[in-house]
Amino acid sequence: MAADVHNVFLNLPYHKDYERLFVAYIAGIAALGLTPRTALEVTSGARRLDRIWGLLLECRSSVHDLSYLRHDLPAPRTPRFNMPFELGLACGLAQQTKGHEWFVFERQSYRVQKSLSDINGTDPFIHHGTVKGVLAELNNAFLNARRQPSLAESFWIYTAVRKEAPNLLRQAGSTTVFAPRVFKWLAFRARELAARIQA
Amino acid sequence: MPKRVIIKGPPPTTEAVAKALGLTKKEADEGRKWADQAARRYLQSVLGSKSERARRGPAAPSEGSRSTSAPASKHGSA
C-alpha cells in the first residue's frame, strides 16, 4: 500500500505514566488534519514485525517519543527497546524511499544526543513532559498548508477526548487507553471533532 | 532548525479515516455523534466568550496604546 501523507505513525511507550501524553499526541495529530496510527492496531495474525513494517509503509511520516528511559518494574526488570527499534525501521524506510519523514520527540533537551548518538545532527522536539509541550511541538513539526490549528484548538480537542476516555474504557472493558479499540475510538473522535471545529 | 512536513491537499474523508482505523459502521456512527455534540460545546464556549466580551463592552486599552495617550487614573472618579 502507498504511503498516505495524512497517516502519521505514532511510536511511544505504552506506559501508565504516558496516558496523558498519548492522548495529547492523538489530539495534536488529529488537529493538524492527520490520522494517528500506532502499533496497537497490530493485534494478531502475521508476524508482528511484518505488520508494524506494513503500517509504517502506509504512513508518510512518523513521530518517535524517546523520553522513556527507565527499567520496567515487573521482574525481570528491563528497558524497552521497541521505541528506538521502530525509529530504526523508520530511518531505514526514509533512507530507502526518501519519501518518509521521521521526528524524534524527547522530554529533555540534549538527552537524546547521549541516549542515541547515532542520530546526532537531527534536532529533537522537546515537549518537557507536558500536554501543551506535545501539542506545540507537533505544530512545529507539521505545517498544514490549508489551515494550521492554534494551540488553543489543539488543547480543546485534547480536553474533549480526554474527558471521553473513561466512557470508552468502560465500553471496551479496558483499564488503559493503550488498548486497540480505545485507541481507534479516540483517534476517530479526535479527527471528527477537529474536522468540525475547523470547518 | 528542525525539519518540518508541509501537508498539502484536502484531508481524507471521514469514511476513509474510519476505514484506515478499521472501524465498523456502528463505531464510526457513534464517533460522529459524539463529535457533533462536542463541536456544539466548542462553539458554545467560543461564542459564549465572544458574547460575554461584547456584553462587557470594549476591551481596555492595551499597555502599548496607554503609553501614547494621557495616563489613565487607576482609582477612577468615584
Interface residues (C-beta under 8 A of the other chain):
Chain A: D4 V5 H6 N7 L32 G33 L34 T35 R37 E41 E58 R60 S61 E101 F103 D123 P124 F125 N140 A141 F142 L143 N144 A145 R146 W156 A160 E164 K184 W185 A187 F188 R189 R191 E192 L193 A195 R196 I197
Chain B: M1 P2 K3 R4 V5 I6 I7 K8 G9 P10 P11 P12 T14 V17 A18 A20 L21 G22 L23 E27 A28 E30 G31 R32 W34 A35 D36 A38 A39 R41 Y42 L43 S45
